[in-house]
Amino acid sequence: MNAPTAPSHLTPEIALRAVPDALIAALKARFGERCSTALAVRTQHGRDESSFDAPPPSAVVFAESTEDVADAVRLAAEHSVPVIPFGVGSSLEGHLLAVQGGISIDVSRMNRVLSINADDLTVTVQPGVTRKQLNDEIKSTGLFFPIDPGADASIGGMAATRASGTNAVRYGTMRENVLALEVVTASGEVIRTGTRAKKSSAGYDLTRLIVGSEGTLGVITEVTLRIYPLPEAVSAAICSFPSIEAAVRTTIEVIQLGVPIARVELIDVNTVRMVNAYAKLGLREEPMLLMEFHGSPAGVKEQAETVQELASGHGGKAFEWASTPEERTRLWTARHNSYFAAVQSRPGCRVISTDTCVPISRLADCLLESVAEADASGIPYFLVGHVGDGNFHFGYLLDPNIPEERVTAEKLNHALVSRALALEGTCTGEHGVGLHKMGFLVTEAGAGAVDMMRTIKRALDPKNIMNPGKIFNL
């Protein structure tokens, strides 16, 4: 395995490149007050939700149009200066860190829904539109966008990291739901990939190349997405289990029987306690599945009854239904706030979040061994998982003043990813590689495949200015 755990390797490799005064002057001349060199602004744009730290970018450009992005990239390219796209800063693997210096291009002001094609079930948006904003703007059409990574992430960032989340078991990930893109390349050229057609066999699939490229091949400035009819009926339920294994075995049976469940989330007992304290809830403090069913009233009823019967066979109890929007919102808000609940449970802590995904038949093997290791470590942690597609996350809560905890957490993560790869899984199901998974990528994909990625990167970004130092080193 290539991911080191020695203390000297627990911080990102910093190799700052010069940012000439001439570039800053040119950016200020072009963008005026929308180019900021204030330390507070640069610091905000120089970190994400990861546990890594690095020097901030030298400047932040607030783009309001594709032309703004193209001009900023062209100026940076003239001086061979790195460019890091920024949405809302919710990524978890160090994607936003300026490890080679450079400028940050903030696209949060590019937040317009450009077109809604309800008859075709597509929508086109600028990259700064967030998932909640998008759903607010299209709900009057009876449609919704289902990809839900938890955070109110920007659509551009979700496409860049190939995000998924709680609905992926039914609706897929960003890979399946991005139809077309507008992208500013490393030379400042604006290109389009894909169309609004549901399928195409025209040339290389550049859309899929950009989706998941984490800003290393270009800056996304427009996204065309699939959207879906709001289900006629929606029902949510929670069910407590005597053990994590019982909850996982239930999930495996649900998926293998082909029950079209929309969401099935695992929450371990640690997380339940944290959420109860944070949100003042009275959930049973046992491992829990949080589920949601979409479809016709009869279909939802049939799905729920099937799942309840399967859960009962594994000791599931206290099935509680939430059929009203308010009750469902309360439950899912608790799930989405699990990260913040965990952080509050240990004030001042930093979180290392894991992100493995395995074939559903291997989920129990991978998860139960990892739980045993985490329990034995003594480090506080929480566990949540989109277990319907084999994806789960440990969050290790570290005291930044105790370096040994970081070392232990990295060893746990190393063992977890090694286990997932041995079971034919992946080192990252949805967070992306960023800085944290670079070594694991070589083990997972192989040196030859990573070399092919490098070849693509060099061809499309010969000056290595697009978010350099992420995914792999050149």
Disulfide bonds with the S-S distance in Angstrom:
none
